[in-house]
Amino acid sequence: MKLPADITIHSVGKVKLTSQAYIAEGGEATVYEVGQLAVKIYHDPSKMISVSKIKELQSISADNVLKPLHIVYDSNGKRPIGYAMQFIRDSFPMCKLFTKTFRSKNGLSSSDILHIVKEIQMTVPKIHSAGCLIVDFNEMNLLSSQDFKTPIFIDVDSYQTPSHKATAIMESIRDPLVKGNDFTEFSDWFSFGVIAFELYIGMHPFKGKHPAYKPNQWLERMKNGVSAFDPKATMPPVCASLKSIPQRHYDWMKDVFSNKDRSAPPMPDFSTSITVLVTAKIITGTESFEVNNVCQNPEDIIYVFPIMGINYCVSKNYVYKNRAKISDDISSYKKVIVCPTDSMTPVLAKLERSGNLIFSQLGGEVIKLSHSEKNIMSRYGCVYSICNGKLFSNSFIVRNGIVYHMAKKVSTVSERNSRMYNGVVYQDLLGKPFITIPTSPTACITKHLPELDGYRVISMHAEGNVCMAVGETKGIYDKFVFVFEKNFGNYSSRKICDISITEINFTALNSGTTCHITENSEVELFVNNDKVKVIPGSPADTSMKLFNESGYVYFIDGKNIYHLKTRK
């Protein structure tokens, strides 16, 4: 559809779509924001779901299921070209909640995970009672509300209704006992079990290692019922223990995945607490690596900001200078960054959950207050923020003992379609993936990455001249490694196929070497993508964030900071 364009929303009226209303584009349709509605316009109106199916979907009573609310017509109000549904702001893809790192950053407890599993489970019967089946019940068709209390069911137009069969489904959640496309309520419950397992454990129930199968043979394991419950199966160390699954769900999942039983799940027992979320791991040196504990913080560490040899540790409640508490309570803030001034005295950037961004000296004096921020990131000693479609670098200088704030616009970004990650801004610009990376405190580059065409980007991280991304397509997660030349003109890329969903974990040293922890707990050392040295048996996993200072590599594990060094 060429924009601007006039459309007619039934019961709403005529609306003019502009490029500013663009949200995202998929294989079949483009989605726009119109007030409180999300409008889905099909590329080919002949492939739009039928009006009769829309009416059947509207019988679903659950408020957290984003079913079609209004039919959308062309400018003449005659030809159906799409539909409108409720628009949800500031949500998270459900797969983000699978990772230990994301849970830790957002303060998610085992009880929080149990709550959202329960809410997903309680929504499914409401869909079934309307005579509908979810069918393609995968983690990308689920969102979590910003407070992690409510699961949001999306892509409802793919559901099966009483008069309209469904055919599309990701293989990762497809019940192997289903023949053809004869889906049932029990096949929906199988898919629910996969998602619930991933929320509890952090891994697909048929992935991990098994001596009888290669890592990429997880579909064969699904077919044969060889799940993580098999005595010979092992899981990556970053995963939670199977003991973290509530007993009733544990027994049910074991029957479903290993014994090929099919049934609706029992409701988990809320009267007993979940005592184990992640298997404890003792950090020691290995045959290939030396490990030394250099610091033990009073609290679990979320971020470390090294400034002139001093580690400023951001935890849930306070900021610490090495082990000494140096801030007021920061637990109410969405994110906190420690930023140096030109004299290396630190300033705190504190992002409130309301969107206000506060810069303050450690003594507490407020330097700057701005509005409408969604996220902040740190790079080149600056704090980067997005406001009114502009990317700003925020830096600080000290003159005569007074700290001055300096804000500079370094790029223009699409505020609605941009997502800020560590060191990089990702943008979906009319269906094409672009990144914006600061190349200095006052300059940025914006590049189209065609390697990510067709992927839904889940996470991204840029440091030095390296950018990594995890993207999903058809239920498969691939990792991309982009290494830019020093001037950020050209780049090389490589793809790591079919990984488990984990956080990206690497650090780029000033020497040009990048240290990367893979999903298999291997260490990759590389300067470019032409030659990558792989060292097995890393003492750190993907949840133990890497950082570097003065040419040395460190990683965080809970309250501890460890120095990581290869043995000669």
N, C-alpha and C positions, 0 to 999 in steps of 0.2 A: 504494500500500500504506500503510495506516494503521500508525503506529508507536506503541508497541512491537509487534512481531509475531514469532511463532515460525515458523522455517523448519527444514527438514531437509536437511542437506548429506550426500549419499551418501558413505559411508566416513569421515565425520567425526561426524555426529550432529546432535541438535537444537541450534539456536542462536536466541537472542532478539535481533532487530535493534532498535536504538534510534536516535534522531536523532543521537546522538553518533558513530554508525558511518557516517553519511552522507559520501560522497565527492563525487559529482557526479550530475547527471541529464541525460539526452539525450532525443531524440525518442521512442525506443523503450523505454528502460530506465533504471533507477537503479542506481548502483553503491555498495556499502558495503564497509567494511573489517572483516574478521573474522579477527583474528590475522594469519597470514601469507598470507591469501587475500583477493582482491577478489571480491565476490559481485555478480553482475549479475542484477537482478530485472526482468523485463519488465513494462511497464505492463499489457499485454494478454497473458496467458500463451498465448493461441492463436497469437500471432505469434512465439513462441519458436522458435529453430532446432530441428530434429528431433534426436532421440537418435541416429539413424543418422548425421547429419552431424557430431555431436559426436565419435562414434567414428572417423569418417574424419579429422577434424582432429587427433585425438590421435596419429595415425600420423606427424605432422611431428616430426622428431627434434631440431630446433634448440632449444636451451635459451632463446634470446633471443626466441622466438616465443611469446607468451602465449596458448596454446591452452587450451580448456576442460579442466579437470582432473576436476571432479566435477559431476554434475547436482544441482541444487537443487530440492527439492520443497516443497510447502506444509506446514503444521504436522502434517497427517495422514500425511505421507510418501508420498502417492499421486499428486498432480498436479504434473508438472514446471512450474516457474515461472521457471527461470533456470539459471545455471551458475556455478561458482567457478573462478577462475584464480589464478595467482601474483600477489601484490601487490608492486608496485615503489614504493619511496619515493624522494623527492628526485631526480626525473628532470626533463629539460627537453624541451619540444616541439621536434622537429627543426628547425622553421622558425626558432627562435631563433638557430640556428647560421648562418643565411644572412647575418646582418647583421655588418658590420665592427665596429660598436660593441660588440656582445656578445662577439665574438671577442677584441677588445682588452681588455675588462674581465676576461675569464677566461683570458687568456694563451694563446689557441689559435693555434697556428702553422699554416702550410700543410701541414706533415707530419701534424699532428693531423687536419686536414680530410681529407687523403688516406687516413689510417688508417680513419676512420669510413666513408668511401665504400667502401673495400675490404671492410670488415666487412658493410656492407649487401649489396654484390655477392656476397659469399661465402655469405650466408644464403639468397638467392633460390633457388639450385639445390636446397637442402635442402627447400624448400617444394615445388618442382616434382617432386622425386623421390618425394614422397608422393602424387603424382597431383593436387595442388592448384594453383590459381592465386590470386594475391593480388587481382587485378582492380582494386580501389579502392586502388591503391598510391600514396597521396598523403602529403604531409609531416605531416599531422595524425594519420595512423595509424602514425607512427614517433616514438619517444622516443629521447633520448640519455641514457645513464647519467650520473650526476653527475660522474664522472671523464672523460667524453667518450670512453671507450674502446669502449663497446658500444652498438649500435643495438638498440632494443627494439621489436618488431613487435606492435601492438595491434589491437583491433577485428577479431580473427581470425574471428569468426563470420560476417563478410561474405565470406570467401574462397569460391572455387568449389572444390568437391570432386568426386570421380569420379561421385557420384550426385546432386549438387545444384548446379544452375547459379547463377551470380551475375548480378545485374542492376544493382546500384547502383555508380556510379562518378562521381567528380568530373570535370567537363569539362576542368579544368586539366591533368590527366594522362592523359586518354583518347586512345588512339591513333586518329587520324582515319582510318586505313585499315581499322579494324574496322567491319564491317557488322553492324548489329543488335547482338546481344550475343554474337557468336562470338569470344570472347576466346581468346588463345593465350599461350604462353610468351613469344613475341616482343612481344605487347602489354604484358606485364608489364615486359619489358626497355625498351620505349619509356618507360614511366612511371618506371622506374629512372633513365633518362637525364635526364629532367626534374629529378628530385630531385638527382642528382649535379651537374648543371649549376648548380642553385641553390646548392648547397653550395660549389662552386668559385668561382662568379661573384657570387652574392648577388642574382640576378634570374632570373625565369622566362625560358627560352630564346626565347620568342616575344613578350616584352614589350620595353620600351624604345621607341625611335622609328624610324619608317620613313616616307619621304616618300609612299609609296603607300597608307598606312593611317593611320586615326585611332588615338589611344592605346587606346581601348576595343575596337578590332577585332582583338585578339590571337587570338581564336578563328578568325577568318578567316585570319590568318597561319599558324596551326597547320594548317589545312586545305590551304593553298596551299604549305606548306613554306618560308615566308619567315621564317627564324630570325635570331638574332643573328649568325650566320655570314655572312649576306648582306652584300655590300660596302656597300650603302646604309644598313644598319641602324646605329643608334648606341645606346649604353647610358648611363644616368646616371653622372656622375663618381664616385659613391660605389661603383660596381661594380668588381670586380677585372678585370684584363685577361684577354682570352681566352688569352693566353700562360701564364696560371697553371694551365690545364688540362693534365694530363700528356699527352704526345704521342699515346699509343695511344688514350686516351679522347677526345682532341680529334678525331682522325681518324674514330673511330667515331661520335661525336655529330654531326659534320658530315654524315656519310653518312645517319644516321638522321633528323635534323631537316631537312636541306636537300635531300637526294637521295632521301628516302623509302625508304631501305634498311631492312630489318628483319633483325636478327641479334642474337645474344648478344654482349655486350661483351667485348673482351679485358681481361685483368688489366693494370692500369697498371704501368709499369716503376718499380720501387722503387730501382733502382740509380742513377737520376739524380734530382737534387734539383729542386724547383720554386723558381725564382729570383724570380718576380714574383707577388705576391698582389694588390696594388692599384696601379693606374696612378698614378705620381707626378703631383702637381698643384702648380703654382707659384701661391701666393696673391698676387694683386695686386688693386688697385682696379679698379672697373668704371665704366661710364657713370653708374650709379646709386649706387654705394657707394665710400666711402673706407675703406681698410684700412691699419692701422699695426701692425707687430709691436712689442709692448710687453714681451715676455719670451721668452727661450729657455731651457728647462729642460735639465738634463743627461740626463733620461730622458723617454720618452713620458709624457704626463700623462693620468691616468684621470679624476680629479676635481679641481676647484678650489674651495676654501672661502675666500671673501674675509672677513677680519675686520679692521675698522678700517683699511681701505686697504691691508692686506697680503694677498697671495695665498698661501695655504697649498696647495701642489700635492701631491696624492697620486699617486704613480707605482707601478710594480710592486714596486720594491725599497725605496724610501725616501719619506719626507715631506720636502718642501722648503719653506722660508720664502723666497719669491721663488726665488732660485737656490741658497740655502745648505741643505745637508743637515742636518736637525734631529732625525732619528729613528734608532732602530736598524733593522735589516733587517725589513721587514714582508711579505716575499714569501710567507711561509707562511700568511698570514691570508686569509680569504675576502673580507673587506671592511674598509676603514678609513675612518672619518669624523673630521674635525677639528671639534671643538665648542668654542665660546667659553664662558668663565666670565662672571660678571657684571662682572668687571674686564677682560674681553676677553683674558685670557691663555688660550692654547689647551690643550685636553685631547684626547687621542686615544681614540676608541672603536674597538677592534679585535675583530672577530668571527673566532674560530677556526673552522676547518673542522669541528671536533668539535661546535660549537654553543656553546662558552663565549664569553662577552662580557667583555672586559677594558677597563676605563677606566684611563687612566694619564696623568700629567703628562708633559710632554716630557722631563723629567729622568729618567723611567723608573719613578717610584713608582706602584705599583698602588693604585688608589682603590677599585675594586669588581670583584668577580667573580661572575657569575651563570651560569645554565645553561639549556639547551634552546632557545636562540635559533636561528631559521632565517635571519633576515635583519634588517637594521637600515636606518633611513632618517633623513634630517635634515630638520627644518622648524622655523621660528621659533627657531633657535639651540639646539634640543634634539635629542637622539638618541632615536628611538622604537624600541622593541623589543616583541616579543610573547612572553609566557611564561605557561604554564598558562591559556590562554584569555583573557588580559588584555593590553591595549595600554598600555604604560608610556611616559611621557615622562621622559627622564633629563636633568637639568640640573645646573649646578655653580655654586657660589658660593665666594668667597674671603673668609675672615675671619682677620685677624691672620696673613696669609701662609699659611694652611692652606686647601687646596681641599676642599670638602665636596660629596659627591654627594647629589642629591635625586631620588628616584624617585617618580612619582605615577601611579596608575592613572587613565587618561583614557577608557577604553572597554572594553567586553567584545567579544571577537571569537571566531569559530569557528576555533580553531587549526588543525584539520585541513583546513578549506576556505578558508583565507585565504591570500592572496599579497600580499606587501609590495613595492610599487614606490616610485619616487621621490616622496615626499610623500603617498602614498595607500595604503590597504589595500583590496584587492578581495576580496569574499567571494561565494561561491556558496552561498546559503542556500535549500536545498530547491528548487533550480532557478531561483532568482531572483537577478539581479545586484545587489549592494549595494556601496557604497563607504563607507569611513570616512576622513574627512579632519580632521586637527587644524585648528581654527579659531583657536587661541591656544595658548600653551605648556601650558595646563591644561584645555583643552576640545576636544571633537570633535563632528562631526555624522556621522550614518549615514543614507544615503539609498538608496532603490531607484532605479535608473536603467532605466526600462522600455525606453528606446531600445536597450539592449543585450540585451534578451530574445531568445533564440534564437541568440546569438553565443557563440563560444568566445573569451574575451578573451586576447589574446596579449601585450599590453603596455599600460602606463598610466603617466601622469606627472601630478602636480599641483603647481602652484606659484602663489602668490598666490591669487586666486579663480578660477583656471582649472584644469580637469582635462581631459586628452585620453586617449583610449583607442583601441587598434586591436583590432578583432574580426574573426573569420573565420566565414563560413557558406557552405557548398557550394563551398569552394575560393576564394571571393572575400574579399579583405581590405578592410574599410572603416575609415576613421578618424572618430572622433566628437570634437567640440569642445564642452565644457560650460563655460559662463561663469556663475558664481554671483553673486548680489547680495552686497553687503558683509556682510550678516548671515548669508549662506549659507542663506537660506530658499528662495527660488525660483532658478531657473536657466533659461537659454536653451541650445539645442543646435543644432548643424548637423552634417551628415554629408558626408564627402568619400569618394566611392564608388570602388571598384575601384582601390586603390593597390597598389604593390609593397610587399612586406614590408620595412619599415625601422624604425629606432628613432625614437621620438617626440623631437623636438628643438625646444624653445621656452624662453623665459624671460619672466617676468612682472615688470615694473618697478613700483616703489612708486607711480609716477604713475598706474598703472592700465592702461598700454599693455602689450600682449603682443606679443613678437616671435617669430615661428614660421617655421622653415625647412621648406618642403614637399618632397615627394618629387621634384618637378620643379626643385628648387633655386631656388624663388621665395621671397621674403620676404613673409609676411603680417604686417601691423600692424593691431591692433584693440583696442578697449576692450570691445566686446561683439560678439555675432554678427550684429547688425543692419547693421553697416557694417565691411567688411574691405577694407583697402587692400592690393593685391597689387603687388609690385615685382619684375619679372623680373631674371634675371641675377645671382643671389646669388653672391658669391665663396666662400661656405660651403655645405656640403652637410649631409645629415642625420646623418652620422657625426661632424661637428665640433661638439661639444657647446657650446651657448650658456649663458652665465651673465651676470649683471649685477652691477655695483657702483657705488654713488653715482650711479645714474641713467644709467650708460653700459653699452652692450652689448658683450660680448666673446665670442670663440669659441676653442676649442682645436683645434689641428691638430698631432698628433704631439707634439713637444717645445715647440711654440710657442703663445703666447697672442696673439691679434690683437684690436685694437679695431675694431668695425664701426660705421660711421656713414653715414647717407644723405647724398647730396649735395643741396645746396639748388638 
